[in-house]
C-alpha cells in the first residue's frame, strides 16, 4: 500500500487557516497532462483503458501524473463533516402531481401531464420583436392552435438559424428534409384540428446518447458515426 502511495495533502479546517495579507498558504494547482488524441490513437487508447490488466495500471499512472491521488484520493480531511446546510433553505411546495396510468398511450400520457404545465403567456404574444422570451410548450401549442404560426414556419426558421450558426456546433447532426417533412405533417394535423398531442410540432433536441431515427448515436465521438446507426427510436423519443 505504501509502495505506490505518494505523500498526500492534509486539508486543515478553514477556521484554522490564516487567509489574511500575511498568509503563507499557497494554492495547490495540478499540472494537468492531457495530450490531444484523435482518430485511431483514441481507439487504441480506449482499448488499453478497457483492458483489465493494462487499464488499471494506465488509470493509476494518469491519476498520479495529474495529482489526483495526492490532492483527492489519498488526501486527509480534518474538516468536520457537515450534516446540515449552513444557509437557510425552504423546499418549495409542489404545484400539482399527476399519477399516470401505465396502460395509457404516449399521446394520452402527454394529455394528462399537460395539466401540470404553466399556462401560456399572453404577454409573450404582444412583446416587441427585439425582446427576448423563452417560449414554453403552451406558447407553441396556443400559437399553433390559433393559426398565428405553424410548425412549418418554426421549422424553416430553425433550419435557417442552425445554418447561420454552423460554426458554433450547437447540433451534431440534423436532417433539414426530415425536419420539414415532420413539420408539414404536423401543420396539416393542426389545420384539421387533430394534433397528436400538445407536443405536436414543437422542436425538441435529443441528446446524442439516445437512439433517434434517422440519426446515428455517437456519444459525440466521431469514429462511432458509421457504426452506430439506430434501428429504431428509443422509448424516450
C-alpha positions as CSV (number, residue, x, y, z in Angstrom):
1,X,0.0,0.0,0.0
2,X,2.8,2.4,0.9
3,X,4.8,1.3,-2.2
4,X,2.9,3.3,-4.7
5,X,1.3,6.0,-2.5
6,X,2.9,9.4,-2.6
7,X,2.7,11.9,0.2
8,X,-0.9,13.1,0.4
9,X,-2.2,16.6,1.2
10,X,-3.8,17.4,4.6
11,X,-6.7,19.8,4.4
12,X,-7.0,21.7,7.7
13,X,-10.2,23.2,8.9
14,X,-10.8,26.6,7.3
15,X,-11.1,28.3,10.7
16,X,-7.5,27.3,11.4
17,X,-6.1,28.8,8.2
18,X,-4.8,32.3,8.0
19,X,-6.3,33.9,4.9
20,X,-5.1,37.4,5.7
21,X,-2.5,39.5,3.8
22,X,0.4,37.9,5.8
23,X,-0.8,34.4,5.0
24,X,1.8,31.8,3.9
25,X,-0.8,29.5,2.4
26,X,-0.3,28.6,-1.3
27,X,-2.8,27.5,-3.9
28,X,-2.2,23.9,-4.9
29,X,-2.6,23.7,-8.7
30,X,-2.3,20.4,-10.5
31,X,-0.2,20.4,-13.7
32,X,-2.8,18.6,-15.8
33,X,-1.3,16.4,-18.5
34,X,-3.9,15.6,-21.1
35,X,-2.5,15.1,-24.6
36,X,-4.8,15.7,-27.5
37,X,-5.8,12.4,-29.3
38,X,-7.9,11.8,-32.3
39,X,-8.8,9.0,-34.7
40,X,-7.0,5.7,-34.4
41,X,-5.0,6.9,-31.5
42,X,-8.2,7.3,-29.4
43,X,-9.3,3.8,-30.3
44,X,-6.0,2.3,-29.2
45,X,-6.0,4.3,-26.0
46,X,-9.6,3.2,-25.3
47,X,-8.7,-0.4,-25.9
48,X,-5.8,-0.2,-23.4
49,X,-8.1,1.6,-20.9
50,X,-10.8,-1.0,-21.1
51,X,-8.2,-3.8,-20.6
52,X,-8.4,-5.4,-17.2
53,X,-4.6,-5.5,-16.8
54,X,-3.3,-2.5,-18.7
55,X,-6.4,-0.4,-17.9
56,X,-5.8,-0.5,-14.1
57,X,-2.2,0.4,-14.4
58,X,-2.8,3.1,-17.0
59,X,-5.5,4.7,-14.9
60,X,-3.3,4.7,-11.9
61,X,-0.5,6.4,-13.9
62,X,-2.8,9.0,-15.3
63,X,-4.2,9.9,-11.9
64,X,-0.8,10.0,-10.4
65,X,0.6,12.3,-13.1
66,X,-2.3,14.7,-12.7
67,X,-2.1,14.7,-8.8
68,X,-5.5,13.1,-8.4
69,X,-4.1,10.7,-5.8
70,X,-2.2,13.4,-3.9
71,X,-4.9,16.0,-3.9
72,X,-8.1,13.9,-3.7
73,X,-7.8,10.1,-3.4
74,X,-5.3,10.0,-0.5
75,X,-6.0,13.4,0.9
76,X,-6.7,13.8,4.6
77,X,-9.7,16.0,5.5
78,X,-9.5,17.4,9.0
79,X,-12.6,19.5,8.4
80,X,-15.6,18.1,10.4
81,X,-18.5,16.7,8.4
82,X,-21.3,19.0,7.6
83,X,-24.6,17.3,8.4
84,X,-26.9,20.2,7.8
85,X,-26.6,23.2,5.4
86,X,-25.3,26.4,6.9
87,X,-27.7,28.6,5.0
88,X,-31.5,28.7,5.4
89,X,-33.4,26.7,2.8
90,X,-37.0,26.1,2.2
91,X,-38.2,23.4,-0.1
92,X,-41.0,24.9,-2.3
93,X,-44.4,23.2,-2.3
94,X,-45.1,21.2,-5.4
95,X,-47.8,22.7,-7.6
96,X,-49.5,19.5,-8.6
97,X,-48.8,15.8,-9.0
98,X,-50.4,13.6,-11.7
99,X,-50.2,9.9,-11.5
100,X,-50.1,8.4,-15.0
101,X,-51.6,5.1,-15.8
102,X,-49.0,2.8,-17.4
103,X,-51.7,1.5,-19.7
104,X,-52.2,4.9,-21.4
105,X,-50.7,5.6,-24.8
106,X,-47.8,8.1,-25.1
107,X,-50.3,10.7,-26.5
108,X,-52.7,10.1,-23.7
109,X,-50.0,10.4,-21.1
110,X,-49.0,13.8,-22.5
111,X,-52.6,14.9,-22.4
112,X,-52.8,14.1,-18.7
113,X,-49.4,15.6,-17.9
114,X,-50.1,18.9,-19.7
115,X,-52.3,20.0,-16.9
116,X,-49.2,20.3,-14.7
117,X,-47.6,22.8,-17.2
118,X,-47.9,26.5,-16.6
119,X,-50.3,28.3,-18.8
120,X,-49.2,30.2,-21.9
121,X,-48.2,33.9,-21.6
122,X,-50.5,36.4,-23.2
123,X,-47.6,38.9,-22.8
124,X,-45.3,36.9,-24.9
125,X,-47.6,37.3,-28.0
126,X,-47.6,41.1,-27.7
127,X,-43.9,41.7,-26.9
128,X,-41.7,43.5,-29.4
129,X,-39.6,41.5,-31.8
130,X,-36.4,42.8,-30.2
131,X,-37.2,41.4,-26.7
132,X,-36.0,38.0,-25.6
133,X,-38.5,35.4,-24.5
134,X,-38.2,31.7,-23.7
135,X,-41.1,30.2,-25.4
136,X,-42.9,27.4,-23.5
137,X,-44.7,24.4,-24.7
138,X,-48.1,26.0,-24.1
139,X,-47.0,29.1,-26.0
140,X,-46.3,27.0,-29.1
141,X,-49.4,24.9,-28.7
142,X,-51.6,28.0,-28.3
143,X,-50.0,29.7,-31.4
144,X,-50.3,26.5,-33.5
145,X,-53.9,26.0,-32.5
146,X,-54.9,29.6,-33.3
147,X,-53.0,29.6,-36.6
148,X,-50.8,32.6,-35.7
149,X,-47.8,30.4,-36.6
150,X,-47.4,26.9,-38.0
151,X,-44.9,24.1,-37.3
152,X,-43.6,24.6,-40.8
153,X,-42.8,28.3,-40.2
154,X,-40.9,27.3,-37.0
155,X,-39.0,24.5,-38.7
156,X,-37.9,26.9,-41.6
157,X,-36.7,29.5,-39.1
158,X,-34.9,26.8,-37.0
159,X,-33.1,25.4,-40.1
160,X,-32.0,28.9,-41.1
161,X,-30.8,29.7,-37.6
162,X,-28.8,26.5,-37.4
163,X,-27.2,27.2,-40.8
164,X,-26.2,30.7,-39.7
165,X,-24.6,29.4,-36.5
166,X,-23.0,26.3,-38.0
167,X,-19.5,27.3,-36.7
168,X,-20.8,27.1,-33.2
169,X,-21.6,23.4,-33.4
170,X,-24.8,23.5,-31.4
171,X,-26.1,20.3,-33.1
172,X,-24.0,17.3,-34.0
173,X,-26.4,16.3,-36.8
174,X,-29.7,17.4,-38.3
175,X,-31.7,16.5,-41.4
176,X,-33.4,19.6,-42.9
177,X,-35.5,17.5,-45.2
178,X,-36.8,15.2,-42.4
179,X,-37.5,18.2,-40.1
180,X,-39.5,20.0,-42.8
181,X,-41.4,16.8,-43.6
182,X,-42.4,16.3,-40.0
183,X,-43.3,20.0,-39.7
184,X,-45.6,19.9,-42.7
185,X,-47.4,16.8,-41.5
186,X,-47.9,18.5,-38.1
187,X,-49.2,21.6,-39.8
188,X,-51.8,19.6,-41.6
189,X,-52.9,17.9,-38.4
190,X,-53.4,21.3,-36.7
191,X,-55.3,22.6,-39.7
192,X,-57.7,19.6,-39.3
193,X,-57.9,20.1,-35.6
194,X,-56.3,16.7,-34.9
195,X,-52.9,17.3,-33.3
196,X,-51.3,14.2,-31.8
197,X,-50.7,15.9,-28.5
198,X,-49.7,19.2,-27.0
199,X,-46.1,18.4,-28.1
200,X,-47.1,18.0,-31.8
201,X,-44.8,20.3,-33.9
202,X,-42.7,21.6,-31.1
203,X,-38.9,21.3,-31.8
204,X,-37.1,19.1,-29.4
205,X,-33.3,18.4,-29.2
206,X,-32.3,14.8,-28.4
207,X,-29.0,14.2,-26.6
208,X,-26.5,12.2,-28.6
209,X,-26.8,9.2,-26.3
210,X,-30.4,8.2,-27.2
211,X,-31.3,6.4,-30.4
212,X,-33.3,8.7,-32.6
213,X,-34.0,8.0,-36.3
214,X,-32.7,8.9,-38.8
215,X,-29.5,9.9,-36.9
216,X,-26.6,7.9,-35.6
217,X,-25.9,7.6,-31.9
218,X,-22.3,8.6,-31.5
219,X,-21.9,9.8,-27.9
220,X,-20.1,12.8,-29.5
221,X,-17.3,10.5,-30.7
222,X,-16.6,10.9,-34.4
223,X,-15.3,7.4,-35.2
224,X,-18.7,6.0,-34.0
225,X,-20.5,7.8,-36.7
226,X,-20.5,5.0,-39.3
227,X,-21.0,2.2,-36.7
228,X,-24.0,3.3,-34.7
229,X,-27.0,3.7,-37.0
230,X,-30.1,3.2,-34.8
231,X,-32.6,0.5,-35.9
232,X,-35.5,2.2,-34.1
233,X,-36.3,5.1,-31.8
234,X,-35.5,4.7,-28.1
235,X,-38.6,4.8,-25.9
236,X,-37.7,8.3,-24.6
237,X,-38.1,9.8,-28.1
